[in-house]
Each structure stands twice: as structure tokens, then as C-alpha cells.
């Protein structure tokens, strides 16, 4: 069956269309030594079943998170991960993954914490690549060790911590809860199949708007909706101010990184932060206020 036609990226009105590439662009650059594909999936075993030729795997648990402290790895360990994947200072990194690029956006957000430039996202991710009948392989290409230099992690510009959110709530700042409606209302304490990432209390952060993350994606093509369609959701429907200080959150910061990407790059909003502690921290913390319908 022929996959649904995708509107070209350049004609969708994004603030930063250069952040996205399509399957044709990736296919043309499979042999380019200065382009590296990084696959990051919710299903940690999916890469081994087949991936885009030449791609490397980024495991969001093993590669990006500290095993003891609930935080990301430090600069030296992060730089070692990138060099092991063959990343150089001139490398263009293209992220992609399953679930509408949910975890690919999360990986890209973590890379931005360390100031890694020249990052792109494959619009439509794995699903679009497969829908177009393009090849997968189980072979893992070993690249020569890279030489990229990474700066210190910046935990201020695009990241929010619990105390930041407490201040944000007190100031009646804009908050976007990207979880499911059932999680937002407190009917569900965690995502299905994720009981270890639940919380003692259900509900949402006071004043938050409910905008499930996947609304930003066309379910037929797996690609992002146009800028006009996105503004219809976030501005016309939710009345968010593009110039406001906006904090997005979910349960551990992964789904909200997708919305952070949409607001930051596709709509060009300058002051969006991701609260990666999210509901597993907020819902379990003492004296953090919550709302329920």
C-alpha cells in the first residue's frame, strides 16, 4: 500500500525548518562520513531487529543517565559516548526513533544541554522510513573514534528543576502537561506498562494546560503537523503566549522533550524549558501542590 503523501518540510511554515530532514535526504547521505544517524527508541531492543544502514544506537538508560544519581551523565562521560559513536566536531547528527520520535527528541534535548550543535531530526522517524519501503539492516557499522569536544552541561537555559517550577507556579507562569488526559486528571497514576514510574498522588501541577504530546504529529504520515496546525493547538486553543516563559512536563521528561522540540524549533518560541523531574518527582514530593478536576 502506498504511504500517505507528506507535505514537504519547506512548505509547512516552521520557524527552523533546517532542524528537520526527510527520508530522501537521509537516503542520499547514507554514505556521507560527516553524517551520523543515531537511533533512540522506547523499545530498547528494537535497534537490534533492524535499523537504518549506518545508524548507531543511543540507549537513553545506559548512555545518557547516571545509574545512581537521578541526573544525566557528566561532561567527560558524555563526550566519551559521542566519541565512541564516531562523532567529530564537523559531524551532522540526525536523530530518529520509534513512537513518533518521542525518545529521539529526548536524546536531542540532552545533547542540547551539552551544547552539541549541528543536530537534526528525521521527520517521521522509523515509522516513516519503513512506510516508504526503505531498507533496514541488522549490521552495526563500526566508525572510527571521534574527536568531538563537549562543553559543560547547561542546566539553566532549557531545563527546569522542581524549585524552578515551584517559583513558576507561584508566579502563575505557563505550564504544559503533555501526558494523557487520564494522567492529567489523576485517574491514572502512570502510563500503561510503566508501573515503576508512577507517583503516590495523581493530578497535575496547578495551572497546567493539558496538551498530549502526540497531538503535534499527523497520525497517518507520522510527520509533524504544519506550523499553522500547531499554532491552532497551542495558541488558538490553549491561549499560550509565544513570548512567555513556558515549562513543559510529563512523567520523567521524555514526552515533554517532544513538545519542547515542537515549541522551540517548529514554532520558534524562545523561552521553553523542560522539567525532566516531571510527575515522578512532583507527585512524590512533600508539600508540592497539585490540582485535580
C-alpha positions in Angstrom: 0.0 0.0 0.0 1.3 3.5 -0.9 2.1 5.5 2.2 0.2 8.8 2.7 1.7 11.8 0.9 3.8 14.0 3.2 3.7 17.8 2.7 7.3 19.0 2.1 9.1 20.3 5.2 9.9 23.6 3.5 6.3 24.5 2.9 5.0 23.9 6.4 5.9 27.3 7.8 8.3 26.2 10.5 10.5 28.8 12.3 13.5 26.5 11.9 12.8 24.0 9.0 16.6 23.2 8.9 16.2 21.2 12.1 14.2 18.5 10.2 15.3 16.2 7.3 13.2 13.8 5.4 13.8 10.2 4.4 15.0 11.2 0.9 17.7 13.4 2.4 18.8 10.6 4.8 18.9 8.1 1.9 21.1 10.5 -0.1 23.6 10.8 2.8 23.9 7.2 4.0 27.5 7.1 2.7 28.4 10.6 3.9 31.2 10.3 6.5 30.1 13.6 8.0 26.6 12.5 8.7 25.8 10.2 11.7 22.4 8.6 12.3 21.5 8.0 16.0 18.5 5.8 16.8 16.9 6.3 20.2 13.8 4.1 20.9 11.3 3.5 23.7 11.8 -0.2 22.9 15.5 -0.7 23.9 15.8 -3.9 21.8 14.3 -2.5 18.6 17.6 -1.3 17.1 18.9 -4.9 17.0 15.9 -6.1 15.0 16.7 -3.7 12.2 17.8 -0.1 11.7 18.7 2.4 9.0 22.0 1.4 7.5 25.0 3.0 9.2 23.0 4.1 12.2 24.3 3.9 15.8 22.3 3.3 18.9 21.7 5.7 21.8 20.3 3.9 24.8 18.6 6.5 26.9 19.1 4.5 30.1 22.7 3.2 29.7 24.2 6.1 27.6 22.6 9.2 28.9 21.5 8.7 32.5 23.6 8.2 35.7 22.9 4.8 37.2 23.0 6.1 40.8 22.1 9.8 40.8 18.8 10.7 39.1 20.5 13.0 36.6 22.4 12.9 33.3 26.0 11.8 33.0 28.7 14.4 33.3 30.6 16.1 30.6 33.5 13.6 30.4 31.3 10.6 30.2 29.0 12.2 27.6 32.0 13.2 25.5 33.2 9.6 25.7 29.8 8.3 24.5 29.9 10.6 21.5 33.5 9.8 20.6 32.7 6.1 20.8 29.9 6.6 18.2 32.4 8.4 15.9 31.2 12.0 16.4 33.6 14.7 15.3 33.2 18.5 15.6 32.1 18.6 12.0 29.6 15.8 12.2 25.9 16.4 11.4 23.9 14.2 13.9 20.5 13.0 12.7 18.2 11.5 15.4 15.3 9.2 14.8 13.4 6.5 16.6 10.1 4.8 17.3 6.9 6.2 18.7 6.8 9.4 16.6 10.4 10.3 17.6 9.4 10.6 21.2 12.8 9.3 22.5 14.7 10.8 19.6 13.6 14.2 20.8 14.6 13.3 24.3 18.1 12.4 23.2 18.3 15.6 21.1 17.3 17.6 24.1 20.0 16.1 26.3 22.5 16.8 23.5 21.4 20.4 23.6 22.1 20.5 27.4 25.8 20.0 26.4 25.7 22.5 23.6 26.1 20.0 20.8 25.3 21.8 17.6 24.5 20.6 14.1 21.7 18.2 15.2 18.8 17.3 13.1 15.7 15.1 13.4 14.3 12.6 10.8 10.8 13.8 10.3 8.5 10.7 10.8 11.2 8.6 12.4 11.4 4.8 12.0 7.7 4.5 11.0 8.0 6.9 8.1 11.2 5.2 6.9 9.5 1.8 6.9 6.3 3.1 5.4 8.3 4.4 2.4 9.7 0.9 1.9 13.3 1.9 2.7 15.9 -0.7 3.8 16.8 -1.8 7.3 19.8 -3.8 8.4 21.0 -5.7 11.4 24.6 -4.9 10.7 26.2 -2.3 13.0 28.8 -0.3 11.3 31.8 0.5 13.4 33.0 4.0 12.9 36.5 5.4 13.8 36.6 7.0 17.2 35.5 10.6 17.0 37.3 13.7 18.4 34.4 16.0 19.4 35.0 18.4 22.3 31.9 18.9 24.5 31.3 21.8 26.9 29.9 21.7 30.4 26.3 20.9 30.8 24.0 23.9 30.9 21.2 23.2 33.3 19.6 26.6 33.1 18.6 27.7 29.6 16.3 24.8 28.6 15.9 22.8 31.8 13.7 23.4 34.9 14.1 21.8 38.3 11.4 21.4 41.0 12.3 24.6 42.8 12.1 26.5 39.5 8.6 25.1 38.9 7.5 26.0 42.4 8.5 29.6 41.6 6.8 29.3 38.2 3.6 28.2 39.9 3.7 31.0 42.4 4.2 33.5 39.6 1.3 31.9 37.6 3.6 31.0 34.8 2.6 29.0 31.8 2.8 25.2 32.2 2.0 22.5 29.7 1.3 18.9 30.8 1.8 16.6 27.8 0.7 13.4 29.5 -2.5 11.5 28.7 -5.8 13.1 29.9 -6.2 10.2 32.3 -2.8 11.1 33.9 -3.7 14.8 33.9 -6.9 14.2 35.8 -5.3 11.7 38.2 -7.4 8.8 37.1 -4.2 7.0 36.1 -1.1 7.1 38.2 1.3 6.0 35.5 1.5 5.0 31.8 0.4 1.5 30.9 3.3 -0.9 31.3 5.3 1.7 33.4 4.2 0.9 37.0 7.7 1.7 38.3 7.4 5.2 37.0 4.2 6.2 38.8 3.6 8.5 41.8 1.9 8.4 45.1 -0.5 11.2 44.0 -2.4 11.7 40.8 -3.3 15.0 39.2 -1.4 17.8 37.7 0.7 20.9 38.6 -1.6 23.9 39.4 -2.4 26.0 36.4 -1.1 23.5 33.8 -2.8 23.1 30.5 -3.4 19.6 29.1 -1.9 19.1 25.6 -1.0 15.5 25.0 2.4 15.4 23.2 1.3 13.3 20.2 -1.2 15.9 19.0 1.7 17.6 17.3 2.0 14.6 14.9 -0.1 13.6 11.9 -1.1 10.0 12.8 -1.2 8.9 9.1 2.2 10.2 8.0 4.0 10.2 11.4 5.4 13.6 10.5 4.9 16.9 12.3 1.8 18.9 11.7 2.3 22.3 9.9 3.1 25.4 11.9 -0.5 26.7 11.3 -1.9 23.5 12.7 0.4 23.7 15.7 -0.5 27.3 16.4 -4.1 26.3 16.3 -3.5 23.9 19.1 -1.1 25.9 21.3 -2.2 29.5 20.7 -5.8 29.5 19.5 -7.0 26.6 21.7 -4.7 26.8 24.7 -4.0 30.6 24.6 -0.3 30.2 25.2 1.8 33.3 24.6 4.7 32.5 22.3 6.9 35.0 24.2 6.1 33.7 27.7 8.4 31.6 29.9 6.9 28.2 29.4 7.6 25.0 31.3 6.6 21.6 29.8 6.5 18.3 31.7 5.3 14.7 31.6 6.4 11.9 34.0 10.2 11.7 33.5 10.7 14.4 30.9 10.8 12.2 27.8 7.3 13.0 26.3 7.7 16.7 27.2 11.0 16.9 25.3 8.9 16.2 22.2 6.7 19.2 23.0 9.8 21.3 23.9 11.1 20.5 20.4 7.9 21.5 18.7 7.6 24.8 20.6 11.3 25.7 20.4 12.2 24.7 16.8 9.0 24.3 14.8 7.2 27.4 16.3 10.3 29.3 17.3 9.3 30.1 20.8 12.4 31.5 22.7 11.7 30.6 26.3 10.7 27.0 26.7 12.1 24.7 29.4 11.7 21.0 30.0 11.0 19.9 33.6 12.6 16.4 33.4 11.8 15.6 37.0 8.2 15.8 36.0 5.4 13.9 37.7 7.5 11.2 39.2 9.2 13.9 41.2 6.4 16.3 41.7 3.7 13.7 42.5 6.0 12.0 45.1 7.4 15.2 46.7 6.3 16.5 50.1 4.4 19.8 50.0 4.3 20.2 46.3 0.8 21.4 45.3 -1.4 19.5 42.9 -4.8 20.0 41.2 -7.5 17.5 40.3 -10.7 18.3 38.3 
